[in-house]
Amino acid sequence: MGWFEALVLGLVQGLTEFLPISSSAHLRITAALAGWDDPGAAFTAVTQIGTELAVILYFSTKIGQILRAWFFSIYKKEWRQDPDARLGWLIIVGSMPIVVLGLLLQDAIDQTFRDLRITATTLIVFGLILLVADRIGKQQRTLDHLTVPHGLGFGFAQALALIPGVSRSGGTTSAGLLLGYTRAEAAEYSFLLALPAVFGSGLYKLTDIGKDGAPAQWGPTILATLVAFGVGYAVIAWLMSYIKTKSFVPFVIYRLVLGVLLFVLIFAGVLDPGAGPHL
């Protein structure tokens, strides 16, 4: 991977990680259209560390409160009903599905799920699910209403994002809306819930960089991660402001158009669903 390729993919990662349009799908599609090799699940996982560092910076005060309350709740009974302590435990509960499924489906994640036909399908199907959730969700609950079953519901939705095209933020936000949470509260929990999973996955996949026999491209990978961090922070700030008054419909339309276009390019022979374009 060259420096320019890393720069482009870092920009794509930062721009799409927090929007409900699937960053893994966009990395996969960008590489295919440009004629580059599939960056792979390992590259995606490592660059996501950059975007999650942006989450830590943006929500630093909230995360500090959660960690403090959670730590005290371990050995101080009076802290166990603290909302931030409960949220800390529920982030752990919500992280369990993706940890288990990520380990069980590792080969499929690295290979089968990266077929562009699957990506196109999930872009369309989960775009429609987001539309329904945005339309019928009551949007009355806050994170103070979060329960263990709801945390697991968010968690299983996050686990679906192991498939490119689903979108981590899109899946978890859809689940939150269907459970009655507001857009902003569902998005916030989605971002917080991603932290353990993304950091765990990124660190786990670090050893896979260069595993295919090619020299490990640490310089470009680090560049992509840093770019993703900077761009990702700006996107979080914009999105949290946007969803307070606007719906997810523009993102749904984008997903549907991209999914259909991807199918057209595949069936026209422009894109090989398992590789890059036919030149």
Disulfide bonds with the S-S distance in Angstrom:
none
